[in-house]
Amino acid sequence: MRDYEEWLETVPEKITGDALWKMKVYRLALFATDMGWHDVTKLTRDKRTISLSDQLYRALGSISANIVEGYSRISGKDRARFYEYALGSARESRDWYYKGRHVLTQPVTSHRIDLLSQIIRLLLVMIPDQRRRVLREEPPQYEVEPNAKT
């Protein structure tokens, strides 16, 4: 099993340099997706879990994708809606891991369920908090180049 700290060192600077990277839930969601790649490969090898593997990979990828989408929204209500989608995908992923536990080993299944439960807990705190806020950060200051045509 790959360690989270070890994984962090492999993430490209183009991703870690983005303000979104500061969100722990986003980092954990990317980690879960990377870990899921190996699990999906194993589930695909068993005829009984081929369709489960596809569902799992889609659900895992949806977590971080919805966090990214929510982060880009201006209103707390819109952000909360996408974070709720991420929450649904995290719960769905956890469900697929439980169903695939017979093919995956117990330590792998337990690790992934714990990781997804951590993501779920973070989202459960974030969603109501976002509904109360209007802005998540200072508005960007745009500078126009002196010779730029407008």
Z-matrix of the N, CA and C atoms (Angstrom, degrees):
N
C 1 1.438
C 2 1.528 1 108.91
N 3 1.289 2 115.31 1 136.68
C 4 1.451 3 121.29 2 -178.92
C 5 1.524 4 110.33 3 -81.63
N 6 1.312 5 115.98 4 140.73
C 7 1.451 6 123.02 5 -178.93
C 8 1.533 7 110.36 6 -86.68
N 9 1.326 8 116.75 7 142.50
C 10 1.463 9 122.43 8 -179.08
C 11 1.531 10 111.10 9 -59.52
N 12 1.321 11 117.54 10 -45.65
C 13 1.468 12 121.27 11 -179.12
C 14 1.530 13 110.84 12 -62.78
N 15 1.305 14 116.38 13 -41.02
C 16 1.463 15 121.34 14 177.41
C 17 1.528 16 110.28 15 -63.61
N 18 1.330 17 116.41 16 -41.56
C 19 1.456 18 121.80 17 179.45
C 20 1.526 19 111.18 18 -63.43
N 21 1.349 20 117.05 19 -40.51
C 22 1.462 21 120.80 20 -179.04
C 23 1.527 22 111.92 21 -55.63
N 24 1.318 23 116.34 22 -35.63
C 25 1.464 24 120.98 23 -178.60
C 26 1.520 25 112.48 24 -68.70
N 27 1.316 26 118.34 25 -17.19
C 28 1.465 27 121.49 26 -176.87
C 29 1.527 28 113.20 27 -95.33
N 30 1.327 29 117.22 28 -7.53
C 31 1.462 30 120.13 29 -176.81
C 32 1.527 31 109.25 30 -76.59
N 33 1.335 32 117.82 31 130.16
C 34 1.465 33 121.21 32 -177.55
C 35 1.529 34 112.87 33 -63.41
N 36 1.314 35 115.42 34 149.34
C 37 1.467 36 121.77 35 -178.67
C 38 1.532 37 111.61 36 -62.07
N 39 1.308 38 117.68 37 -27.74
C 40 1.467 39 120.16 38 178.46
C 41 1.529 40 110.82 39 -61.96
N 42 1.308 41 116.46 40 -27.08
C 43 1.467 42 120.53 41 177.34
C 44 1.524 43 110.02 42 -89.96
N 45 1.321 44 117.60 43 -45.18
C 46 1.466 45 120.67 44 -176.80
C 47 1.522 46 112.39 45 -70.69
N 48 1.320 47 117.81 46 -19.78
C 49 1.461 48 121.19 47 179.79
C 50 1.516 49 113.46 48 -80.36
N 51 1.306 50 117.93 49 -11.59
C 52 1.462 51 122.67 50 -179.76
C 53 1.534 52 109.45 51 -78.13
N 54 1.319 53 116.53 52 144.95
C 55 1.468 54 121.15 53 179.00
C 56 1.529 55 111.79 54 -58.97
N 57 1.304 56 116.73 55 -29.21
C 58 1.469 57 121.59 56 179.09
C 59 1.525 58 112.08 57 -60.09
N 60 1.332 59 116.69 58 -29.13
C 61 1.460 60 122.14 59 -178.02
C 62 1.531 61 111.79 60 -61.04
N 63 1.323 62 117.57 61 -22.35
C 64 1.469 63 121.24 62 -179.66
C 65 1.532 64 112.12 63 -68.07
N 66 1.328 65 115.84 64 -18.36
C 67 1.467 66 119.77 65 -179.74
C 68 1.532 67 109.43 66 -80.28
N 69 1.318 68 115.66 67 116.07
C 70 1.468 69 120.63 68 -179.11
C 71 1.527 70 111.43 69 -58.98
N 72 1.313 71 116.77 70 -39.15
C 73 1.460 72 120.34 71 -177.94
C 74 1.529 73 110.61 72 -62.76
N 75 1.321 74 117.60 73 -34.55
C 76 1.466 75 120.83 74 177.86
C 77 1.529 76 110.57 75 -68.17
N 78 1.332 77 115.84 76 -44.90
C 79 1.466 78 119.62 77 178.80
C 80 1.526 79 110.58 78 -59.97
N 81 1.312 80 116.40 79 -44.87
C 82 1.469 81 120.04 80 179.89
C 83 1.527 82 111.69 81 -65.02
N 84 1.326 83 116.72 82 -36.37
C 85 1.469 84 120.01 83 179.01
C 86 1.523 85 111.05 84 -66.17
N 87 1.330 86 117.22 85 -40.66
C 88 1.469 87 119.85 86 176.59
C 89 1.529 88 110.76 87 -64.55
N 90 1.324 89 115.41 88 -41.57
C 91 1.465 90 120.11 89 177.92
C 92 1.527 91 110.44 90 -60.85
N 93 1.326 92 116.68 91 -44.33
C 94 1.470 93 120.73 92 179.58
C 95 1.530 94 110.92 93 -61.12
N 96 1.332 95 116.70 94 -39.65
C 97 1.459 96 120.14 95 178.94
C 98 1.524 97 110.75 96 -65.71
N 99 1.328 98 116.59 97 -42.73
C 100 1.465 99 119.55 98 178.04
C 101 1.531 100 111.50 99 -63.30
N 102 1.310 101 116.75 100 -42.28
C 103 1.462 102 120.12 101 178.08
C 104 1.526 103 110.19 102 -65.83
N 105 1.317 104 115.37 103 -37.30
C 106 1.450 105 120.60 104 -179.27
C 107 1.521 106 113.30 105 -63.26
N 108 1.324 107 116.71 106 -28.59
C 109 1.466 108 120.20 107 179.31
C 110 1.532 109 110.62 108 -56.98
N 111 1.319 110 116.51 109 -44.62
C 112 1.469 111 121.03 110 179.77
C 113 1.532 112 111.08 111 -68.35
N 114 1.315 113 115.50 112 -38.53
C 115 1.466 114 119.71 113 -179.75
C 116 1.523 115 111.08 114 -67.48
N 117 1.317 116 116.48 115 -42.08
C 118 1.462 117 121.52 116 179.55
C 119 1.530 118 110.16 117 -62.30
N 120 1.326 119 116.26 118 -39.97
C 121 1.465 120 120.52 119 178.14
C 122 1.523 121 110.11 120 -59.39
N 123 1.324 122 116.33 121 -42.65
C 124 1.469 123 120.07 122 179.49
C 125 1.532 124 110.92 123 -68.34
N 126 1.328 125 117.67 124 -41.22
C 127 1.459 126 121.33 125 -179.31
C 128 1.525 127 111.83 126 -66.96
N 129 1.322 128 116.99 127 -30.45
C 130 1.459 129 121.43 128 -179.72
C 131 1.526 130 112.17 129 -68.17
N 132 1.317 131 116.58 130 -26.85
C 133 1.472 132 120.73 131 -178.61
C 134 1.533 133 113.58 132 -71.86
N 135 1.319 134 116.48 133 -18.17
C 136 1.461 135 121.26 134 -179.96
C 137 1.534 136 108.11 135 -102.21
N 138 1.328 137 117.22 136 123.10
C 139 1.467 138 120.95 137 -176.85
C 140 1.531 139 112.21 138 -56.32
N 141 1.310 140 116.91 139 -31.32
C 142 1.462 141 120.56 140 -176.95
C 143 1.521 142 112.64 141 -71.45
N 144 1.331 143 118.00 142 -20.78
C 145 1.463 144 119.64 143 -174.19
C 146 1.535 145 113.55 144 -120.27
N 147 1.320 146 117.31 145 17.33
C 148 1.471 147 119.67 146 179.24
C 149 1.529 148 110.91 147 -62.08
N 150 1.317 149 117.87 148 -49.85
C 151 1.471 150 119.58 149 -178.81
C 152 1.527 151 110.97 150 -67.85
N 153 1.313 152 117.22 151 -33.76
C 154 1.457 153 121.33 152 176.82
C 155 1.527 154 110.22 153 -62.11
N 156 1.331 155 117.30 154 -39.87
C 157 1.463 156 121.06 155 -177.93
C 158 1.521 157 110.99 156 -63.37
N 159 1.319 158 117.35 157 -40.11
C 160 1.459 159 121.10 158 178.02
C 161 1.524 160 110.96 159 -64.21
N 162 1.313 161 116.46 160 -44.71
C 163 1.467 162 120.98 161 178.70
C 164 1.527 163 111.21 162 -61.83
N 165 1.321 164 116.07 163 -42.30
C 166 1.457 165 120.92 164 -179.67
C 167 1.526 166 110.61 165 -62.75
N 168 1.321 167 117.15 166 -47.27
C 169 1.460 168 119.68 167 -177.22
C 170 1.527 169 111.93 168 -64.62
N 171 1.320 170 116.80 169 -39.42
C 172 1.467 171 120.34 170 177.27
C 173 1.526 172 111.12 171 -64.92
N 174 1.309 173 117.11 172 -42.72
C 175 1.469 174 120.67 173 -179.25
C 176 1.528 175 111.01 174 -66.28
N 177 1.338 176 116.76 175 -42.80
C 178 1.462 177 119.95 176 178.70
C 179 1.524 178 111.59 177 -61.99
N 180 1.318 179 117.16 178 -44.65
C 181 1.460 180 120.74 179 179.82
C 182 1.512 181 112.58 180 -65.79
N 183 1.300 182 116.43 181 -29.87
C 184 1.458 183 121.83 182 -179.24
C 185 1.535 184 112.53 183 -69.14
N 186 1.311 185 117.40 184 -27.06
C 187 1.466 186 120.11 185 -178.88
C 188 1.523 187 109.98 186 -60.96
N 189 1.331 188 117.21 187 -58.81
C 190 1.466 189 119.84 188 -177.50
C 191 1.524 190 111.25 189 -67.94
N 192 1.338 191 117.76 190 -35.11
C 193 1.464 192 120.30 191 179.68
C 194 1.529 193 111.04 192 -61.65
N 195 1.318 194 117.63 193 -40.69
C 196 1.465 195 120.45 194 179.16
C 197 1.525 196 112.00 195 -73.81
N 198 1.314 197 117.51 196 -31.49
C 199 1.463 198 119.95 197 175.05
C 200 1.527 199 109.36 198 -64.59
N 201 1.324 200 116.74 199 -44.03
C 202 1.465 201 121.47 200 177.86
C 203 1.524 202 110.26 201 -61.20
N 204 1.314 203 116.14 202 -46.76
C 205 1.463 204 120.23 203 -179.44
C 206 1.530 205 110.77 204 -61.93
N 207 1.313 206 116.65 205 -43.59
C 208 1.460 207 120.08 206 179.16
C 209 1.517 208 112.34 207 -64.74
N 210 1.300 209 116.34 208 -40.01
C 211 1.466 210 121.37 209 -179.44
C 212 1.521 211 111.61 210 -59.79
N 213 1.324 212 116.67 211 -31.72
C 214 1.464 213 120.73 212 -176.41
C 215 1.528 214 112.86 213 -82.18
N 216 1.308 215 117.77 214 -6.33
C 217 1.466 216 121.16 215 -178.59
C 218 1.521 217 110.94 216 -82.42
N 219 1.331 218 116.19 217 149.05
C 220 1.462 219 120.40 218 -175.12
C 221 1.531 220 112.77 219 -85.95
N 222 1.306 221 117.63 220 -33.89
C 223 1.465 222 118.08 221 -177.08
C 224 1.520 223 111.28 222 -97.37
N 225 1.308 224 115.02 223 149.15
C 226 1.455 225 120.42 224 178.26
C 227 1.517 226 112.15 225 -60.49
N 228 1.331 227 115.62 226 -36.65
C 229 1.460 228 120.06 227 179.82
C 230 1.530 229 110.57 228 -62.95
N 231 1.331 230 116.97 229 -44.09
C 232 1.467 231 120.11 230 178.59
C 233 1.523 232 111.64 231 -66.85
N 234 1.339 233 116.72 232 -42.19
C 235 1.464 234 119.67 233 177.75
C 236 1.519 235 110.03 234 -60.34
N 237 1.327 236 116.04 235 -45.92
C 238 1.464 237 120.52 236 -178.68
C 239 1.522 238 111.55 237 -59.51
N 240 1.329 239 117.39 238 -38.16
C 241 1.468 240 120.50 239 -179.83
C 242 1.530 241 110.69 240 -61.04
N 243 1.330 242 117.16 241 -45.57
C 244 1.461 243 119.13 242 -179.98
C 245 1.530 244 111.72 243 -71.21
N 246 1.327 245 116.90 244 -33.64
C 247 1.465 246 119.25 245 175.65
C 248 1.529 247 109.91 246 -65.70
N 249 1.337 248 116.93 247 -32.30
C 250 1.467 249 120.09 248 175.01
C 251 1.522 250 110.77 249 -66.39
N 252 1.324 251 117.49 250 -38.50
C 253 1.466 252 120.37 251 175.45
C 254 1.529 253 109.97 252 -61.95
N 255 1.337 254 116.57 253 -42.58
C 256 1.466 255 120.98 254 178.01
C 257 1.524 256 109.98 255 -61.91
N 258 1.320 257 116.20 256 -39.78
C 259 1.464 258 120.99 257 177.86
C 260 1.529 259 110.41 258 -61.15
N 261 1.318 260 116.44 259 -45.04
C 262 1.463 261 119.89 260 178.05
C 263 1.524 262 111.92 261 -61.11
N 264 1.323 263 116.23 262 -40.68
C 265 1.468 264 120.25 263 179.41
C 266 1.528 265 111.45 264 -67.95
N 267 1.329 266 116.84 265 -36.34
C 268 1.467 267 120.21 266 178.08
C 269 1.525 268 110.06 267 -66.13
N 270 1.309 269 116.62 268 -42.08
C 271 1.466 270 119.86 269 177.85
C 272 1.521 271 111.07 270 -66.31
N 273 1.338 272 116.27 271 -39.44
C 274 1.461 273 120.17 272 177.92
C 275 1.532 274 110.41 273 -63.69
N 276 1.328 275 116.86 274 -42.85
C 277 1.468 276 121.12 275 179.04
C 278 1.516 277 110.81 276 -60.31
N 279 1.322 278 115.39 277 -43.44
C 280 1.465 279 119.69 278 179.33
C 281 1.527 280 110.06 279 -61.40
N 282 1.315 281 116.68 280 -39.28
C 283 1.455 282 121.46 281 178.05
C 284 1.536 283 111.03 282 -64.06
N 285 1.335 284 117.16 283 -43.38
C 286 1.465 285 120.35 284 179.01
C 287 1.528 286 111.06 285 -64.88
N 288 1.327 287 116.87 286 -38.03
C 289 1.472 288 118.64 287 176.90
C 290 1.525 289 110.68 288 -62.41
N 291 1.317 290 115.75 289 -41.78
C 292 1.469 291 118.61 290 178.90
C 293 1.526 292 110.47 291 -60.54
N 294 1.323 293 116.39 292 -41.78
C 295 1.460 294 120.39 293 -179.42
C 296 1.523 295 112.42 294 -70.15
N 297 1.329 296 117.16 295 -26.34
C 298 1.457 297 120.66 296 179.87
C 299 1.517 298 114.08 297 -92.94
N 300 1.315 299 116.55 298 6.62
C 301 1.470 300 121.18 299 -174.50
C 302 1.523 301 113.71 300 -61.71
N 303 1.327 302 117.09 301 -22.71
C 304 1.465 303 120.08 302 -178.49
C 305 1.527 304 112.12 303 -74.95
N 306 1.323 305 116.77 304 -22.87
C 307 1.462 306 120.92 305 178.85
C 308 1.532 307 109.98 306 -98.05
N 309 1.330 308 115.86 307 -40.69
C 310 1.471 309 120.17 308 176.60
C 311 1.529 310 108.42 309 -78.89
N 312 1.296 311 118.41 310 155.69
C 313 1.469 312 119.63 311 178.71
C 314 1.523 313 110.36 312 -74.74
N 315 1.303 314 116.16 313 159.95
C 316 1.466 315 121.13 314 -179.52
C 317 1.525 316 112.03 315 -61.47
N 318 1.336 317 120.05 316 -43.55
C 319 1.468 318 118.93 317 178.57
C 320 1.528 319 112.68 318 -62.07
N 321 1.324 320 117.99 319 -38.05
C 322 1.471 321 121.23 320 178.70
C 323 1.519 322 109.86 321 -66.14
N 324 1.314 323 116.16 322 -48.22
C 325 1.466 324 120.19 323 -179.29
C 326 1.524 325 110.91 324 -60.60
N 327 1.314 326 117.42 325 -45.38
C 328 1.472 327 121.24 326 179.63
C 329 1.527 328 111.41 327 -62.03
N 330 1.332 329 116.30 328 -43.20
C 331 1.464 330 120.54 329 179.56
C 332 1.527 331 110.86 330 -61.05
N 333 1.339 332 116.74 331 -46.69
C 334 1.466 333 120.74 332 -177.42
C 335 1.534 334 111.23 333 -67.76
N 336 1.313 335 117.01 334 -39.89
C 337 1.464 336 119.78 335 178.64
C 338 1.529 337 110.08 336 -65.76
N 339 1.329 338 117.35 337 -39.64
C 340 1.473 339 120.59 338 176.39
C 341 1.523 340 111.14 339 -63.44
N 342 1.329 341 117.09 340 -42.96
C 343 1.460 342 122.10 341 179.12
C 344 1.528 343 110.63 342 -62.35
N 345 1.309 344 116.66 343 -46.53
C 346 1.463 345 120.47 344 179.27
C 347 1.529 346 111.56 345 -66.61
N 348 1.317 347 117.25 346 -34.95
C 349 1.467 348 120.24 347 176.86
C 350 1.523 349 110.98 348 -65.23
N 351 1.318 350 116.77 349 -35.24
C 352 1.462 351 120.80 350 176.25
C 353 1.533 352 110.24 351 -65.64
N 354 1.315 353 117.05 352 -42.63
C 355 1.468 354 121.27 353 177.30
C 356 1.526 355 109.82 354 -62.17
N 357 1.306 356 116.76 355 -43.36
C 358 1.465 357 121.57 356 179.47
C 359 1.527 358 110.68 357 -60.73
N 360 1.325 359 116.99 358 -45.17
C 361 1.471 360 120.19 359 179.34
C 362 1.526 361 111.35 360 -60.69
N 363 1.327 362 117.23 361 -42.16
C 364 1.464 363 120.57 362 178.89
C 365 1.528 364 111.20 363 -63.74
N 366 1.314 365 116.33 364 -43.71
C 367 1.463 366 119.91 365 179.84
C 368 1.524 367 111.47 366 -65.88
N 369 1.317 368 117.45 367 -35.75
C 370 1.464 369 120.49 368 179.07
C 371 1.532 370 111.88 369 -65.06
N 372 1.312 371 117.06 370 -25.02
C 373 1.465 372 121.08 371 175.38
C 374 1.535 373 110.02 372 -84.03
N 375 1.317 374 116.16 373 -39.90
C 376 1.462 375 121.58 374 -176.00
C 377 1.528 376 113.26 375 -67.08
N 378 1.295 377 117.64 376 -41.99
C 379 1.463 378 121.40 377 -171.93
C 380 1.525 379 112.45 378 -59.67
N 381 1.328 380 119.60 379 -53.57
C 382 1.474 381 117.68 380 179.16
C 383 1.534 382 111.85 381 -66.27
N 384 1.328 383 116.40 382 -31.42
C 385 1.467 384 119.93 383 178.51
C 386 1.527 385 110.92 384 -64.72
N 387 1.312 386 118.17 385 -39.73
C 388 1.464 387 121.98 386 -179.71
C 389 1.525 388 111.74 387 -68.57
N 390 1.273 389 116.97 388 -31.69
C 391 1.468 390 119.70 389 179.56
C 392 1.531 391 111.65 390 -65.99
N 393 1.330 392 117.37 391 -21.78
C 394 1.469 393 121.97 392 179.73
C 395 1.515 394 113.48 393 -89.53
N 396 1.309 395 118.15 394 -16.22
C 397 1.461 396 121.69 395 -174.17
C 398 1.510 397 112.16 396 -103.28
N 399 1.326 398 114.50 397 151.88
C 400 1.453 399 119.96 398 176.44
C 401 1.529 400 110.01 399 -99.74
N 402 1.333 401 117.44 400 -45.29
C 403 1.467 402 121.85 401 179.60
C 404 1.513 403 109.84 402 -122.45
N 405 1.318 404 117.04 403 144.29
C 406 1.460 405 120.47 404 179.76
C 407 1.518 406 112.03 405 -95.95
N 408 1.329 407 116.69 406 -17.58
C 409 1.459 408 120.19 407 -177.93
C 410 1.518 409 108.61 408 -159.09
N 411 1.307 410 115.92 409 173.13
C 412 1.460 411 120.22 410 177.89
C 413 1.522 412 109.14 411 -61.30
N 414 1.338 413 116.91 412 140.19
C 415 1.464 414 117.40 413 175.93
C 416 1.532 415 110.17 414 -65.01
N 417 1.315 416 117.21 415 143.25
C 418 1.458 417 118.97 416 -178.19
C 419 1.525 418 111.72 417 -66.63
N 420 1.307 419 116.02 418 145.63
C 421 1.459 420 121.90 419 176.65
C 422 1.516 421 107.73 420 -97.71
N 423 1.316 422 116.66 421 115.17
C 424 1.455 423 120.62 422 -179.25
C 425 1.515 424 109.26 423 -95.02
N 426 1.298 425 114.49 424 134.29
C 427 1.451 426 119.90 425 176.26
C 428 1.513 427 108.91 426 -112.40
N 429 1.307 428 115.74 427 135.73
C 430 1.451 429 120.45 428 178.02
C 431 1.514 430 107.71 429 -98.74
N 432 1.308 431 115.21 430 131.73
C 433 1.455 432 119.26 431 178.26
C 434 1.525 433 108.47 432 -65.20
N 435 1.343 434 117.58 433 142.53
C 436 1.460 435 120.62 434 -176.25
C 437 1.539 436 114.03 435 -56.43
N 438 1.314 437 117.30 436 -34.66
C 439 1.462 438 120.23 437 -176.18
C 440 1.530 439 112.75 438 -97.93
N 441 1.307 440 116.21 439 5.60
C 442 1.469 441 119.58 440 -177.22
C 443 1.507 442 110.62 441 -73.15
N 444 1.333 443 116.22 442 139.91
C 445 1.464 444 121.36 443 177.24
C 446 1.510 445 108.47 444 -87.92
N 447 1.295 446 116.17 445 135.08
C 448 1.463 447 119.61 446 179.23
C 449 1.499 448 113.07 447 -112.36
